[in-house]
Amino acid sequence: MMESTDFTHSVSYQKELILKLQELLKKEIEQTVRRIPPPGRRPRYANGLPGGG
C-alpha cells in the first residue's frame, strides 16, 4: 500500500504545481494585455508598415 500513498502524494503535489502555474500565467497574461495599446493608438509608420522600410 506504500506505492498508493506515494502515488497520491505525487498527484496532489503535481496538482498544487499546476494551480500555482495557472495563477502565474493568469497574472502574466493580465499584465501583457494591459501593455498592449488598444487599436487606433498604435504608432503610425511612414509607409504604413512596421520596420521603417
QUIGI-V594209 format. One record per residue. N is the residue number from 0. PHI is phi in radians with two decimals (999 if undefined). OMEGA is omega as a letter, one per 40 degrees, with the letter a starting at -180 (* if undefined). Layout:
BEGIN
N & PHI & OMEGA
N & PHI & OMEGA
END
This chain:
BEGIN
0 & 999 & a
1 & -1.11 & a
2 & -1.06 & i
3 & -1.07 & i
4 & -1.11 & i
5 & -1.06 & a
6 & -1.10 & i
7 & -1.06 & i
8 & -1.11 & a
9 & -1.08 & a
10 & -1.13 & a
11 & -1.18 & i
12 & -1.14 & i
13 & -1.09 & i
14 & -1.09 & i
15 & -1.06 & i
16 & -1.06 & a
17 & -1.08 & i
18 & -1.10 & i
19 & -1.13 & i
20 & -1.10 & i
21 & -1.06 & i
22 & -1.05 & a
23 & -1.07 & i
24 & -1.09 & i
25 & -1.04 & i
26 & -1.10 & a
27 & -1.08 & a
28 & -1.12 & i
29 & -1.05 & i
30 & -1.14 & a
31 & -1.11 & a
32 & -1.08 & i
33 & -1.14 & a
34 & -1.32 & a
35 & -1.35 & a
36 & -1.20 & i
37 & -1.16 & i
38 & -1.01 & i
39 & 1.69 & i
40 & -1.87 & i
41 & -1.26 & a
42 & -1.11 & i
43 & -1.57 & i
44 & -1.73 & a
45 & -0.94 & a
46 & -1.83 & i
47 & 1.44 & a
48 & -2.14 & i
49 & -1.17 & i
50 & 1.86 & i
51 & 1.13 & a
52 & -1.28 & *
END
